[in-house]
Amino acid sequence: MRALAVPADVSDPQAVKNLFARTKEAFGRVDVLFNNAGTNAPGILFEDLSYEKWKSVVDVNLTGAFPCAQEAYRHLESQEPRGGRNINS
């Protein structure tokens, strides 16, 4: 079994494109996306949580799934044989 580790910020669409390009380069295709990136805010009082930290959590946990799914779809549709799986957790 082969594996590839590509650190990527899923809230950055260019980093996501690079992740999928590296995957295709290493394996020739994309068969599965397991969309499961996540981060958390520190255990502090709500009123002490900064807007920047809140936005960081939302950008990774919610918005980050979008560019990953979109890029996966591009690869799944363009490869032969077509298809694969996109799992959102």
Backbone as a ProteinNet text record, in pm:
[ID]
protein_1_A
[PRIMARY]
MRALAVPADVSDPQAVKNLFARTKEAFGRVDVLFNNAGTNAPGILFEDLSYEKWKSVVDVNLTGAFPCAQEAYRHLESQEPRGGRNINS
[TERTIARY]
84.8	0	89.8	54.3	127.5	41.7	107.7	37.4	111.7	41.7	98.5	47.4	136.7	97.3	124.4	19.5	32.3	-34.8	43.4	-18.8	-89.2	-212.2	-288.3	-390.3	-406.1	-509.2	-633.3	-735.7	-853.9	-934.9	-904.5	-973.5	-905.8	-797.7	-723.3	-741.3	-822.8	-848.7	-722.3	-619.9	-496.3	-425.3	-428.1	-369	-444.1	-575.3	-656.6	-623.4	-610.2	-571.9	-437.7	-343	-212.1	-223.6	-305.4	-327	-373.9	-473	-526.2	-427.4	-352.7	-250.4	-142.2	-99.6	2.2	-50.9	-178.6	-239.7	-244.3	-288.3	-295.2	-155.8	-58.9	79.3	132.2	101.2	151.9	79.3	-53.4	-133.8	-201.8	-197.5	-256.4	-404.2	-471	-613.3	-657.8	-781.6	-843.6	-965.4	-973.4	-1087.4	-1178.8	-1123	-1202.5	-1159.8	-1259	-1236.5	-1310.1	-1238.5	-1301.4	-1288.5	-1393.7	-1396.2	-1419.6	-1310.2	-1323.4	-1228.1	-1184.2	-1094.5	-1171.7	-1103.3	-1170.4	-1072.6	-1118	-1041.9	-1139.5	-1087.6	-1173.9	-1124.1	-1211.1	-1174.8	-1128.8	-1047.5	-1004.1	-1122.2	-1108.3	-1214.1	-1215	-1268.5	-1275.7	-1419.7	-1445.3	-1579	-1614	-1738.3	-1786.4	-1750.6	-1771.6	-1747.6	-1599.6	-1512.8	-1368.6	-1313.4	-1396.8	-1352.5	-1340	-1223.6	-1202.7	-1275.6	-1310	-1373.4	-1281	-1152.1	-1054	-1052.2	-1055.8	-1056.2	-1187	-1299.2	-1429.9	-1427.5	-1378.1	-1373.4	-1282.7	-1172.6	-1082	-1152.6	-1229.4	-1302.6	-1406.6	-1481.3	-1583.4	-1518.8	-1409.4	-1342.7	-1293.8	-1242.7	-1194.8	-1311.3	-1394.7	-1497.8	-1614	-1650.4	-1765.2	-1722	-1657.1	-1620.4	-1517.3	-1428.1	-1322.1	-1372.4	-1489.3	-1544.4	-1577.2	-1612.5	-1653.5	-1540.5	-1423.6	-1320.4	-1269.7	-1270.8	-1228.1	-1325	-1453.8	-1553.6	-1553	-1538	-1537.1	-1417	-1300.6	-1181.2	-1188.9	-1240.2	-1257.6	-1350.1	-1460.6	-1556.5	-1489	-1406.9	-1335.9	-1252.8	-1184.8	-1100.6	-1185.8	-1288.1	-1371.4	-1441.6	-1479.8	-1549.5	-1456.1	-1329.4	-1239.9	-1154.3	-1153.2	-1064.1	-1135.6	-1054.5	-1108.1	-1056.5	-1139.8	-1284	-1330.5	-1441.5	-1500.4	-1551.4	-1552.1	-1619.8	-1528.1	-1590.8	-1524.8	-1623.5	-1574.8	-1662.7	-1619.4	-1716.7	-1696.4	-1773.5	-1701.3	-1762.4	-1745.2	-1857.2	-1853.3	-1891.2	-1801.1	-1825.2	-1836.8
-117.1	0	124	222.3	348.8	457.8	556.4	670.8	798.3	908.7	1038.9	1138.9	1211.5	1316.7	1451.9	1532.5	1666.3	1763.9	1832.7	1931.6	2038.7	2070.6	2169.3	2238.8	2366.8	2446.1	2440.2	2367.2	2347.6	2475.6	2579.3	2707.4	2790.4	2738.4	2806.6	2728.4	2778.3	2703.7	2665.9	2748.6	2714.9	2597.1	2591.5	2478.4	2349.1	2358.8	2242.2	2195.3	2289.1	2251.8	2179.6	2230.6	2167.6	2026.9	2010.4	1879.7	1777.5	1815.2	1722.3	1699.5	1802.6	1786	1688.4	1702.5	1611.2	1468.5	1454.1	1321.6	1256.7	1333.6	1279.4	1245.8	1330.2	1305.1	1175.1	1152.1	1034.1	905.5	913.2	792.4	782.8	889.7	886.2	919.6	922.6	951.8	977.5	1020.9	1040.3	949.3	864.8	774.8	808.3	866.3	892.9	1024.8	1104.8	1220.8	1193.6	1193.1	1184.5	1322.8	1400.8	1542	1551.2	1559.9	1550.8	1644.7	1751.4	1845.8	1918.9	1954.2	2027.6	2092.7	2198.4	2267.1	2312.6	2366.4	2404.3	2534.7	2600.2	2720.5	2677.8	2759.7	2725.2	2725.9	2653.3	2647.3	2772.4	2879.5	3007	3056.4	3160.3	3218.6	3271.2	3253.2	3297.4	3443.1	3529.4	3672.5	3706.2	3610.5	3633	3576.1	3505.6	3447.1	3556.1	3564.1	3668.3	3633.2	3735.2	3715.8	3637	3666	3598.6	3448	3408	3265.6	3202.1	3270.8	3221.7	3198.7	3296.9	3287.3	3172.2	3152.7	3042.4	2907.3	2889.4	2765.1	2743.9	2847.2	2837.6	2811.1	2878.7	2861.5	2718.1	2656.6	2518	2419.6	2430.2	2328.1	2331.7	2447.6	2458.1	2489.1	2601.3	2643.7	2551.6	2494.9	2409.3	2289	2239	2123.7	2158.2	2283.9	2324.1	2313.2	2378.6	2365.7	2222.3	2144.7	2005	1924.6	1938.5	1866.2	1911.6	2040.8	2094.7	2041.2	2042.5	1993.6	1843	1769.5	1625.2	1597.4	1669.8	1650.6	1670.5	1773.9	1799.4	1678.2	1619.3	1503.5	1380.1	1356.4	1237.9	1239.4	1357	1369.6	1359	1394	1402.6	1278.3	1185.9	1071	952.8	859.2	736.7	617.2	526.8	538.9	648.2	709	818.4	769.2	860.1	829.5	814.8	790.6	778.4	812.8	841.4	871.9	998.3	1076.6	1196.4	1175.4	1155	1127.2	1250	1305.1	1421.8	1377.9	1403.4	1360.3	1479.6
0	0	0	-80.8	-85.7	-25.2	30.9	89.4	51.9	57.9	26.1	128.1	191.5	286	221.7	208.8	151.7	247.6	331.6	419.8	336.2	371.6	294.4	382.6	361.7	428.7	340.4	383.1	299.9	280.5	358.2	337.7	229	171.5	64.4	-65.8	-159.7	-283.9	-361.9	-359.7	-431.6	-364.9	-232.5	-161	-193.6	-207.8	-243	-384.5	-478.6	-615.9	-616.2	-536.6	-526.4	-467.8	-366.2	-304.5	-408.1	-488.4	-588.8	-702.7	-739.6	-844.6	-797.8	-673.8	-618.9	-611.3	-574.8	-567.4	-704.9	-803.8	-940.2	-992.7	-960.4	-1001.2	-940.2	-813.5	-742.9	-781.1	-802.3	-821.7	-957.9	-1036.2	-1169.4	-1175.2	-1061.5	-1058.6	-915.1	-899.9	-769	-764.3	-664.2	-652.3	-535.9	-428.4	-309	-245.5	-207.5	-121.9	7.4	117.8	249.7	310.3	298.5	337.2	487.8	566.2	710.3	784.8	722.5	790.4	899.5	1005.6	1111.9	1207.6	1267.7	1371.1	1478.5	1585.9	1696.6	1757	1829.2	1904.3	2043.1	2106.3	2242	2338.7	2447.8	2548.1	2635.2	2577.9	2649.9	2649.9	2724.5	2724.8	2586	2548.7	2417.6	2390.3	2490.3	2469.7	2454.2	2486.8	2471.3	2339.9	2267.1	2140.3	2035.7	1972.2	1870.4	1741.4	1667.5	1537.6	1445.1	1450.2	1364.1	1389.9	1519.2	1551.1	1506.1	1529	1482.8	1331.7	1257.8	1111.9	1067.6	1137.8	1106	1119.7	1226.3	1248	1137.5	1104.8	999.9	864.2	834.9	705.7	685.6	790.4	778.2	784.5	887.1	912	813.1	765.6	675.2	532.2	514.1	379.1	316.3	395.9	342.4	265.5	299.7	228	83.3	57.7	-77.5	-179.9	-159.8	-263.1	-277.3	-168.4	-178.7	-264.7	-238.2	-316.7	-462.1	-483.5	-619.3	-699.1	-636.9	-706.5	-728.5	-629.5	-647.1	-765	-772.5	-881.5	-1017.4	-1026.5	-1153.5	-1194.7	-1098.5	-1129.5	-1158.8	-1079.1	-1098.4	-1233.7	-1279.5	-1407.9	-1528.2	-1510	-1625.4	-1646.6	-1552.4	-1565.1	-1629.4	-1679.4	-1739.2	-1662.9	-1616.8	-1618.9	-1523.1	-1559.7	-1482.5	-1349.4	-1252.3	-1126.9	-1007.9	-894.1	-766	-657.2	-538.5	-425.5	-354.4	-312.6	-231.9	-102.4	7.6	136.9	224	271.5	359.3	499.8	593	730.4	822.3
[MASK]
+++++++++++++++++++++++++++++++++++++++++++++++++++++++++++++++++++++++++++++++++++++++++

